[in-house]
Amino acid sequence: YVRLLLAFSINTFLIHLIVHKSSKKLGVYRYLMIYISLFEMLYSILDLIAAPDFHSYDSMFLVITSSDKILAPKWFQKVLTTLLCSRFGVSMTMFGIHFVYRFLVVSGYEMTFAIWLVFPVFYGVVWAAVISVTLSPNKYTDQVLINSYLIHRNLSTTDISYLGPNYWITINNGNPILNLSCFVGMSLITLILQCLYLQH
């Protein structure tokens, strides 16, 4: 609740300054800044509802939501976990378009405001699709969670939802092998971030 209160207090104050104290010459840039502030407020609400845990162990790093903590129906848990993770991609896009917009204005280019609204949504959908397919739960990661995360909690794998990379998985003969799905997923995410970086 503290993070939610801080997010709403700070962003409400920023929106007030943008609307009432900023120069009208800023034009569309004012609306872009308001858009970013509203998104951050929405992100804080999502964080409160999902109440995520971040679990790092050996070669994996996971975002976990558990049915005993989320403020939403259990059937919505997987969607909520995906939304929470994809919002990170949207945040990166927000920072990216912030710099791209300023560059285009200085360079004399103009784009309609609607286009700036579409970019974060597009990247968010792509990000969600990538992580859902390549960083989704599997039996190898389940076993690691049973021995490292769930062992300290009164939960089973059916009570949690998670997403994240587990770079090395241990197969039946006990030998670790590279998780190709994870490698592809993290490579695609890195490529997306590089595209955003190159834009500004």
C-alpha positions in Angstrom: 0.0 0.0 0.0 2.9 2.3 0.7 4.2 2.0 -2.9 0.7 2.6 -4.3 0.3 5.7 -2.1 3.7 7.1 -3.2 3.0 6.4 -6.8 -0.4 8.1 -6.8 0.9 11.1 -4.7 4.0 11.7 -6.8 2.2 11.2 -10.2 -0.8 13.2 -9.2 1.5 16.1 -8.2 3.4 15.7 -11.5 0.1 15.8 -13.5 -0.9 18.9 -11.6 2.4 20.6 -12.5 2.1 19.6 -16.1 -1.5 20.8 -16.5 -1.3 24.1 -14.5 2.4 25.1 -14.4 4.0 24.0 -17.7 4.2 26.2 -20.8 1.6 25.8 -23.5 4.4 25.8 -26.0 5.2 22.2 -25.0 2.2 21.1 -27.0 1.7 17.3 -27.4 4.7 16.7 -25.1 2.5 17.7 -22.1 0.0 15.0 -23.0 2.8 12.5 -23.4 4.1 13.2 -19.9 0.6 12.9 -18.5 0.2 9.6 -20.3 3.4 8.3 -18.8 2.3 9.4 -15.3 -1.1 7.7 -15.7 0.5 4.5 -16.8 2.8 4.5 -13.8 -0.3 4.8 -11.6 -1.9 1.9 -13.4 1.3 -0.1 -12.9 1.2 0.5 -9.2 -2.4 -0.7 -9.0 -1.4 -3.9 -10.9 1.5 -4.4 -8.5 -0.8 -4.2 -5.5 -3.3 -6.7 -7.0 -0.7 -9.2 -8.1 1.5 -8.9 -5.0 4.4 -10.6 -6.8 7.4 -12.3 -5.3 10.7 -12.3 -7.1 12.6 -15.6 -6.7 16.2 -16.0 -7.8 17.9 -19.4 -7.5 20.8 -20.9 -9.3 20.3 -20.1 -13.0 16.7 -18.8 -12.8 14.9 -15.6 -12.0 11.2 -15.7 -11.7 8.2 -13.4 -11.1 5.7 -15.4 -9.0 2.2 -14.7 -8.0 0.5 -17.0 -5.4 -3.2 -17.6 -4.9 -2.9 -16.8 -1.1 -1.7 -13.2 -1.9 -3.3 -11.9 -5.1 -6.3 -9.6 -4.8 -8.0 -11.3 -7.8 -9.7 -14.6 -8.6 -7.4 -17.6 -9.0 -8.5 -18.2 -12.6 -7.2 -14.8 -13.5 -3.8 -15.4 -11.8 -1.8 -16.5 -15.0 -3.2 -13.5 -16.9 -2.3 -11.2 -14.1 1.3 -12.6 -13.9 1.7 -12.0 -17.7 0.3 -8.5 -17.5 2.6 -7.6 -14.6 5.7 -8.9 -16.5 4.7 -7.3 -19.8 4.2 -3.9 -18.1 8.0 -3.8 -17.6 8.3 -3.9 -21.4 5.8 -1.1 -21.7 7.8 0.9 -19.1 10.9 0.6 -21.2 8.9 1.7 -24.3 7.6 4.7 -22.4 11.2 5.8 -21.6 12.2 5.2 -25.2 9.4 7.2 -26.9 10.1 10.0 -24.4 13.5 10.5 -25.9 12.4 9.7 -29.5 9.7 12.4 -29.3 12.1 15.1 -28.1 14.6 14.1 -30.9 11.9 14.3 -33.6 10.7 17.7 -32.3 14.2 19.1 -32.4 14.7 17.7 -35.9 11.5 19.3 -37.1 9.4 16.1 -37.5 5.8 15.8 -36.4 3.8 12.7 -35.6 0.2 12.5 -34.4 -0.4 11.8 -30.7 -2.3 8.6 -31.4 0.9 7.0 -32.8 2.7 7.7 -29.5 -0.2 5.9 -27.7 0.1 2.8 -30.0 3.8 2.2 -29.5 3.7 1.1 -25.8 0.6 -1.0 -26.4 2.3 -2.7 -29.4 5.5 -3.4 -27.5 3.5 -4.6 -24.5 1.6 -7.2 -26.6 4.8 -8.4 -28.2 6.6 -8.6 -24.9 3.6 -10.6 -23.4 3.6 -13.0 -26.3 7.3 -13.7 -26.1 7.4 -14.3 -22.4 4.2 -16.4 -22.4 5.6 -18.7 -25.0 9.3 -18.9 -24.1 9.5 -18.2 -20.3 6.4 -20.1 -19.2 6.3 -22.8 -16.5 7.7 -26.2 -17.1 8.3 -29.4 -15.1 12.0 -28.7 -14.7 11.5 -25.3 -13.2 8.6 -26.7 -11.1 10.9 -29.1 -9.5 13.5 -26.4 -8.6 10.6 -24.4 -7.1 9.4 -27.3 -5.1 12.9 -27.7 -3.6 13.8 -24.0 -3.2 10.7 -21.8 -3.0 7.6 -23.9 -2.1 9.4 -25.9 0.6 9.3 -22.9 2.9 5.6 -22.2 2.1 2.4 -24.1 2.5 1.8 -24.0 -1.3 2.0 -26.3 -4.3 2.8 -25.6 -7.9 -1.0 -25.4 -8.6 -1.2 -22.4 -6.2 1.3 -20.3 -8.0 1.8 -18.8 -11.4 5.3 -17.7 -12.6 7.2 -16.4 -15.6 10.9 -16.0 -16.1 14.1 -17.4 -17.4 15.6 -20.7 -16.1 18.7 -20.9 -18.3 19.9 -24.4 -17.3 17.6 -27.3 -16.7 18.5 -30.7 -15.3 17.2 -33.7 -17.3 16.7 -37.3 -16.2 20.3 -38.3 -16.2 21.2 -35.4 -13.9 23.1 -33.4 -16.5 22.3 -29.7 -16.9 21.5 -28.6 -20.5 20.8 -25.1 -21.9 17.1 -24.3 -22.0 16.7 -23.3 -25.6 13.3 -21.9 -25.2 14.6 -19.5 -22.5 17.6 -18.6 -24.6 15.3 -17.7 -27.5 13.0 -15.7 -25.3 15.7 -13.7 -23.6 17.4 -13.1 -26.9 14.1 -11.7 -28.3 13.6 -9.5 -25.3 17.1 -8.2 -25.6 16.5 -7.5 -29.2 13.4 -5.5 -28.3 15.3 -3.5 -25.8 18.1 -2.8 -28.3 15.5 -1.6 -30.8 14.2 0.9 -28.2 17.8 1.9 -27.4 18.7 2.5 -31.1 15.6 4.7 -31.5 17.0 7.3 -29.2 
